[in-house]
Amino acid sequence: MTPRDPDLEDKRDDDDDDDDRVVFRVAATPADLLKVMGVRGIVFHDEQGVSWEDEFDADDAGAVHVVGEADGQPVASGRLQVMEGGWAKLGRIAVREQWRGRGYAHGMVGALLQEAHTRGVTKLKLHAQVYLEDFYAGYGFARRGGVFDECGIDHILMTREGG
Ligand SMILES: CC(C)(COP(=O)(O)OP(=O)(O)OC[C@H]1O[C@@H](n2cnc3c(N)ncnc32)[C@H](O)[C@@H]1OP(=O)(O)O)[C@@H](O)C(=O)NCCC(=O)NCCS
């Protein structure tokens, strides 16, 4: 067997598509949760100006948290709150700035929808930042009502029924 050429392996790694390396998984350990909260602190607090009090709210305790990791870094966050009556709420979807534009938000939404499906959820809702209405509409979410302020940012309610 030909010995491995470390230089060649390095080149192959460099040529890899970054999208292939991202992994989305439910936060299962305290370390995972810290990664989720770290991404949220960077994106929602540092970048978007959301206060710490608003960002880390009481709903975190009972929620399912998903972390996205790429290049050995925590790069994406998402939260699923399973509620009564078959409803669940998606939220806290964020991708750190330098990893954007690679489809990681699509990956995160897919992971959250899969978690919802696994839990028997049939009705979904989210508070979308207004600029992302088309993005969520692409997943079958429909706008309900007008714009409202949440954490100092314009949002709309969007829902999707039927799984
Ligand atoms: C919104 C955000 C999660 C997108 O992350 P991303 O990894 O760059 O997104 P993707 O590459 O997976 O692209 C997903 C879609 O998002 C939409 N999108 C991303 N940035 C956008 C922008 N600035 N304006 C409008 N739509 C945008 C596009 O529809 C895109 O889909 P397409 O590439 O198929 O057209 C990221 O910019 C972010 O964390 N923003 C700050 C936090 C935030 O606003 N979170 C959403 C709360 S509702």
Ligand as a Chemical Component Dictionary entry (heavy atoms), coordinates in Angstrom:
data_LIG
# 
_chem_comp.id                   LIG 
_chem_comp.type                 NON-POLYMER 
_chem_comp.pdbx_formal_charge   0 
_chem_comp.three_letter_code    LIG 
# 
loop_
_chem_comp_atom.comp_id 
_chem_comp_atom.atom_id 
_chem_comp_atom.alt_atom_id 
_chem_comp_atom.type_symbol 
_chem_comp_atom.charge 
_chem_comp_atom.model_Cartn_x 
_chem_comp_atom.model_Cartn_y 
_chem_comp_atom.model_Cartn_z 
_chem_comp_atom.pdbx_ordinal 
LIG C1  C1  C 0 -30.150 34.930 8.400  1  
LIG C2  C2  C 0 -28.943 34.035 8.538  2  
LIG C3  C3  C 0 -29.241 32.955 9.591  3  
LIG C4  C4  C 0 -28.654 33.384 7.192  4  
LIG O1  O1  O 0 -27.536 32.522 7.348  5  
LIG P1  P1  P 0 -26.742 31.954 6.058  6  
LIG O2  O2  O 0 -25.995 30.752 6.511  7  
LIG O3  O3  O 0 -25.990 33.031 5.397  8  
LIG O4  O4  O 0 -27.931 31.516 5.113  9  
LIG P2  P2  P 0 -27.884 30.487 3.910  10 
LIG O5  O5  O 0 -26.590 30.614 3.193  11 
LIG O6  O6  O 0 -28.284 29.142 4.373  12 
LIG O7  O7  O 0 -29.024 31.097 3.002  13 
LIG C5  C5  C 0 -30.355 30.867 3.400  14 
LIG C6  C6  C 0 -31.277 31.862 2.833  15 
LIG O8  O8  O 0 -31.334 32.977 3.680  16 
LIG C7  C7  C 0 -31.798 34.083 2.933  17 
LIG N1  N1  N 0 -30.923 35.174 3.255  18 
LIG C8  C8  C 0 -29.688 35.103 3.801  19 
LIG N2  N2  N 0 -29.222 36.336 4.010  20 
LIG C9  C9  C 0 -30.173 37.192 3.587  21 
LIG C10 C10 C 0 -30.288 38.588 3.552  22 
LIG N3  N3  N 0 -29.324 39.400 4.019  23 
LIG N4  N4  N 0 -31.423 39.130 3.047  24 
LIG C11 C11 C 0 -32.421 38.334 2.592  25 
LIG N5  N5  N 0 -32.369 36.988 2.605  26 
LIG C12 C12 C 0 -31.257 36.435 3.098  27 
LIG C13 C13 C 0 -31.810 33.680 1.496  28 
LIG O9  O9  O 0 -33.162 33.346 1.159  29 
LIG C14 C14 C 0 -30.994 32.409 1.471  30 
LIG O10 O10 O 0 -31.441 31.458 0.602  31 
LIG P3  P3  P 0 -30.832 31.258 -0.867 32 
LIG O11 O11 O 0 -29.366 31.350 -0.735 33 
LIG O12 O12 O 0 -31.329 29.926 -1.238 34 
LIG O13 O13 O 0 -31.428 32.386 -1.636 35 
LIG C15 C15 C 0 -27.691 34.846 8.972  36 
LIG O14 O14 O 0 -27.505 35.917 8.057  37 
LIG C16 C16 C 0 -27.794 35.424 10.372 38 
LIG O15 O15 O 0 -27.427 34.759 11.336 39 
LIG N6  N6  N 0 -28.295 36.667 10.481 40 
LIG C17 C17 C 0 -28.389 37.362 11.751 41 
LIG C18 C18 C 0 -29.368 36.681 12.682 42 
LIG C19 C19 C 0 -30.757 36.597 12.090 43 
LIG O16 O16 O 0 -31.258 37.516 11.454 44 
LIG N7  N7  N 0 -31.406 35.432 12.351 45 
LIG C20 C20 C 0 -32.736 35.152 11.869 46 
LIG C21 C21 C 0 -33.743 35.381 12.939 47 
LIG S1  S1  S 0 -35.411 35.155 12.313 48 
# 
loop_
_chem_comp_bond.comp_id 
_chem_comp_bond.atom_id_1 
_chem_comp_bond.atom_id_2 
_chem_comp_bond.value_order 
_chem_comp_bond.pdbx_ordinal 
LIG C1  C2  SING 1  
LIG C2  C3  SING 2  
LIG C2  C4  SING 3  
LIG C2  C15 SING 4  
LIG C4  O1  SING 5  
LIG O1  P1  SING 6  
LIG P1  O2  DOUB 7  
LIG P1  O3  SING 8  
LIG P1  O4  SING 9  
LIG O4  P2  SING 10 
LIG P2  O5  DOUB 11 
LIG P2  O6  SING 12 
LIG P2  O7  SING 13 
LIG O7  C5  SING 14 
LIG C5  C6  SING 15 
LIG C6  O8  SING 16 
LIG C6  C14 SING 17 
LIG O8  C7  SING 18 
LIG C7  N1  SING 19 
LIG C7  C13 SING 20 
LIG N1  C8  SING 21 
LIG N1  C12 SING 22 
LIG C8  N2  DOUB 23 
LIG N2  C9  SING 24 
LIG C9  C10 SING 25 
LIG C9  C12 DOUB 26 
LIG C10 N3  SING 27 
LIG C10 N4  DOUB 28 
LIG N4  C11 SING 29 
LIG C11 N5  DOUB 30 
LIG N5  C12 SING 31 
LIG C13 O9  SING 32 
LIG C13 C14 SING 33 
LIG C14 O10 SING 34 
LIG O10 P3  SING 35 
LIG P3  O11 DOUB 36 
LIG P3  O12 SING 37 
LIG P3  O13 SING 38 
LIG C15 O14 SING 39 
LIG C15 C16 SING 40 
LIG C16 O15 DOUB 41 
LIG C16 N6  SING 42 
LIG N6  C17 SING 43 
LIG C17 C18 SING 44 
LIG C18 C19 SING 45 
LIG C19 O16 DOUB 46 
LIG C19 N7  SING 47 
LIG N7  C20 SING 48 
LIG C20 C21 SING 49 
LIG C21 S1  SING 50 
# 
